[in-house]
Amino acid sequence: MIGNTEKLTKYMKIAEYFKAEMRAKKIRAGEQLLTENEIAAKFKVSRHTVRQALMELEKGGYIYKEQGKGTFCSSRDENTKKGTIAVITTYISNYIFPSIIYGIEEVLSAEGYNLMLLNTNNEKPKEAECLKKIIDNDIVGLIVEPTMSACENVNLKWYKELEKKDIPYIMINAKYDELDPAYVIVDDIEGEYLTTKYLLQLGHRKIAGVFKKDDLQGVNRQLGYKKAMEEFGVELNSNFVNSFETNEETFAPYAFTSNLIRKKDRPTAIVCYNDQIAIYVVQAILDAGLRIPEDISITGYDDSHISISTELRFTTVGHPKEDMGRRAARLLIGMVENNVKKPSYIYKPELLVRYSTGNVPLK
């Protein structure tokens, strides 16, 4: 299988290394950092990459420069901080999440806030644990990605408790409508509509879809798929649609695709919930001896590192990632500092056409 880890850029990795060293007080306030050449040699990167990393550190207030002397660690006395903002995501270390968190951390650091980072592994009981921890600690605000957002909100009481304690929160990627929360999301219905419409314009009519059903992103993306098919007058084939749950994602998409493409009336294109799921679908197609896109076109979603990590390079829908993190952090700070009431922002999706899609195969 092809790997599915969302990787930080080289300069981001270097910046994060120095931040960790400073937090652990291995590099203390006023202490001089390595020179640009020394950092380049240590991490085996160009000086341009080093300069990008140093710019990030300087922007976040981690370092300062003295002309003719060098670069030094700033004094970051925790007592001068404005407070701690918590971030709860479904995952932390893979897929698009490191980039989202990086954007959040960049803004919080620059604005003088500490960061508490928690994850739920997309499990409702863990979401409850995280929310309790927020309530029991001195937290001034919360950025949260809802867990299994298409399912019943069994943790509603904990969100209500946040409101009782006047802890402002903003949701990313999805939102619980019953809470009427502040949010920053992508228009996922429009995103998958654009993808499916593009395939239809290429002449495809037998288009299958693989969607996650316990997250609102998956539900909305399936709605976008249906919208495009109906607009073009294409009758939906229930046998061409697979809706899987989080605990099935490592095997259901592969099994569904493997079974479907071996049938005589197989699809000519498959739209996938995201780039990570597209990997499993691609693997099933290649294992069956078929070619992409000559035999079957494939699309992903999120423009993750995965989408460009192989020669195939998926046609996909962009996700703002770092910008979403920055925007959510700025909006939350406005809620914390200026009592802004429930701000919201919806990103308009962009279709990124690459090499995994082509015209409908000739019979």
N, C-alpha and C positions, 0 to 999 in steps of 0.2 A: 504494500500500500504506500501511496505517496504521503509524506508527512503533512500535518495540519497545524503547525505552530505559527502564529502571527508574530513576526520578528520586528523588533525595534530597529531603526536605522543605526548605522555605526556611530554617528555623533551622539544620538540619544543614549546609546549604551554607555558611552564614555561619560556623558553628563551624569547619568544615573549612578555610575561607579563612584564619582567624586562626591555626589550628594550623600551616598551611603557612608562613605569614609568620614564625611564631616559630621553626619548625625551620630556616628559611633565615636566621634571625637578622636579618630585616628589622625585626622587633620584638624588642627585647632585654630581658633580665631587668631589672625595675624600671621599664621604660618605660611611660608611661601610654597606655591605649587611647583611641580616640575615645569621645565621649559617646554615650549611647543615641540621642539625637536625630541625631547625626552619622552613626552606623551605619545608623539607619533611613533617612536621606536617601541615603546611599551605595548601599544595596542596594534602595531603594524598597520597604520593608516596614514593617509596623506596629511600634510599640514593644514590643508583646506578643511578637512574633516575635523581636525583638532580645533581650528578657529570657530567652526560652527558649534562645537561642544562648549567652548569657553563663552561664546555669545549667549548660549542658553543659560549657563551658570550665572553669568553677569546679570542677565535679564531677571533671573529669579532671586537676585540678591545674595547669591552664595559666594561670590568672589568680587574683588575689586583690583584694578590695575594701577600701578605707579610707574610713571614714565621713567624709563631707564633702569628700573629696579626689577620689575617682574609682576607676577600675578599672585594675589594673596587671598587667603580664606577670610571671608567677612565674619564679623561678630554677629551670630544669630541667636541671641539670648532668648530662650523660650519664654521668659517672663514678659518680653515685649510683644509676644504674639497676641493676636486679636481673639484667639480661641480655636477650637477644633471643629472642623467640618468632616463629617463621616461620608463615606462613599460605599454603597452596597451594590455590587454587580453580580450577575449570575455566575460569571467566571472571571478570573483575573489574568492568568498567565498565558492564555492561548487565544487564537483567532484575532478578532479586531479589538479585544478588550485592553491590551497593553497600550495601544495608541489612544483610546478614549481616556484611560486613566492618566496617561502622560499629559494630555491636554488639560485635564482637571488640575493636576498637580502643579503645572506650570503657572496657572492663574492664581491658585491658592497661595503658593509660595511667594509670588510677586506681591500679593495683597496682604501678606502677613498672617496667614492662617496655617495651623497644623492640619495634617490629613490623617484620618483613621480609615483604613481600607479593610473592607469585609466582603466575603462572597458567600453565595447560597448554594452553589453547584446546581442551581435551578431546582431546588427542593423546598417545598413550602415550610416544613418544620425548621429548616435552617434559616429561612427568611424570618420566621418568628423569633428565633434566637438572636439574630442580628438586630432586629428592631428593639428587643428587650435591652440589649446591650447599649443601644443608642439612648434609650429612655433612662437607663440607670447611670449613665455617665454624663459628664458636663459637656454636652455637644451643642453647638450653636446653630447647626444646620445640617441637612442631609441631601445628598444626591443619590437616587436609588433607581435601579433597573428592576421593574416588577418581575417576580418569579412565577413561571408558568402562568403568564398573564391572561391566557384565554380560559383558564379554569376558575372555579369559584374562589373568591377572595376570602379565604378562611382566616386571614390575618388582618381583616378590616379593623378589629378592635385596637390593634397595636398602632395602626395609622391614626385612628381617632385619638389614641393616647398622646401621640406626637402633637396633635393639634391642641389638645388640652394643655399641654406643657409649653405651648407657643414655640415649638421647634419647627421652623419652616423647612419644607422639603420640596424637591423638584424631581420629576421622573424623566428618565431617558429611554429611548428606543420604543417604549410602549407606556400605556397609562391605564390605571383603573378608573373607568368613567364614573363609577359610583362615588368616588372621592372628589371629583371635580378638581384635580390637582394642577399645579404648575407643571409644565412638561416641555421637553425638546425631543421631537421625533422626526422620522422620515415618512413621507407619504408612500407607504408600502403598497397600497392599492394601485396607485399610479405607476409605481416602479415596475411591478410585474405586468401591468397592462402594457407598458411601453415595450417590455421584453417580448411578450406574446404577440403583440401587434407587429413587431419587427419580423418575427418568424412567419407570421401570416402573410406579410408583404413579400417575403421571399418565396411564397408559394406553398408553404407547409399548411396542411389541414389536419393531419394526424399528429397532434401535439399532446404529449403526455405531461403530467405534472407530479412532482414529488414535494409535499409540503408538510411542515411540522404543525400539528394541530393543537398543542397545548400552550403555544405562545401566540400572542396577537399578531406578531409579525408574520407568522405562517398563515394564519387565518386571513389576514388582509391581502397577503400576496396571492393566495388562492382566489380571492375575490377579484383581484386584478386580472388574473388568468382567465377566469370565467367571463369577465366583462369584455375582454378583447375577443374571445371566441364567439360570444353572442353577437357582438357588433358586426362581425364578419359572416354571421349566419351559419356558423359551424356548430353542429349538434355535439353536445358534450357526451363523451363516452366514459361512463363510470369506471370501466376496466382500465382506462388510461390514467386514472388518478390514484395516488397513494398518499394517505394521511397518516403520519407516524407520530409517536410520542417521544419525549426526550430519552427515555430509557431504551428506545428501539433504534436510535439513530445510527448506531454502529453496524447494524445488520439489515434493517428493514429496507432502506433504499437500494442496497446492493441486491437483495433477494428479489424485490419487486421488479427491478430493471432486468435482472438476469432472466426471470420468468417471462417478462413481457416481450423482450426483443427476440426470443426464440419462437414466438408465434408467427404464423404466416402473415397476419394482418398487424404487423408491428408499426410503431410510431416512426415518423421521420425526424422528429425533434422532441426533446425533453427539457422542460424548464424546471429548475431546482430551487428549493427553499433558500439555499445560500451556497457559497463556494465550497464550504466544507462538505456538504451533502453531495455536491457535484462530483467531488473526488470519488465517492463510492459508486456513483452512477457511471462515471467514466471507466472505473475499474471493471465493472460488469460488462460494459460494451467491449472493452479491449480483450477481456477474457473470452468473449464470444467470437473473437476474430473479426470484429467489425471496425470500421474506421470512422474517425471524427474529423471533419464534418461530412466526409464523402457519403457515408451511409446514414449517420444520425447526427443532427446538430444538438449541441448542449449549451445551456446558459446557466450561469450562477447568479449570485447576488451578494453585494457588500464590497466588491472590489478589494478583497483582502489580499494579503501577501500570497495566499494560495493561488489566486487567479492568474498570477504571472510567474509562478515558481517553476513551471514546466514549459516545454516548447509549445504546448497546446495553447496556452494563454486564453482563458475563458472570456467570452462575451458575458458581461456582468452589469450590474447596476451599482453605481457609486454609493459609498457611505461616507459621511463627513468625518467620522472618527475623531481625530484630534480637535477639529473645529467644534464638533458637538460637545466634547469635554470642556473646551474653553468657554463656549457659550453657556452651557449649563452652570458652570462655576460662576461666571459673571452674573447671570440672572439670579442665582441663589444669593450671592453677596448683596445684590440689590434688595433682596427680600430681608436679609439679615440686618443690613446697615440702614436701609431707607424705608423699610416696611412696605416694599412693593408687593402688591397683592396678585398672586397667581399669574406670573408672566408665562407666555408660551411661545413656541416657535416650531414651525413645520418646514423641514427641508424639502424642496422639490427635487425629485430624483433625476439622475442623468444616466442614460444608457451608454455603456462603453462597448462598442463593437470591436471584437478581436477575431481570433482564428477558429473558434470552436463552433461557429455557425456558418452555414452556406445555403445555397439554393436547394430546393427539394430534390432528392435524388431521382434521376431518370429511371424508369422501369426497364 
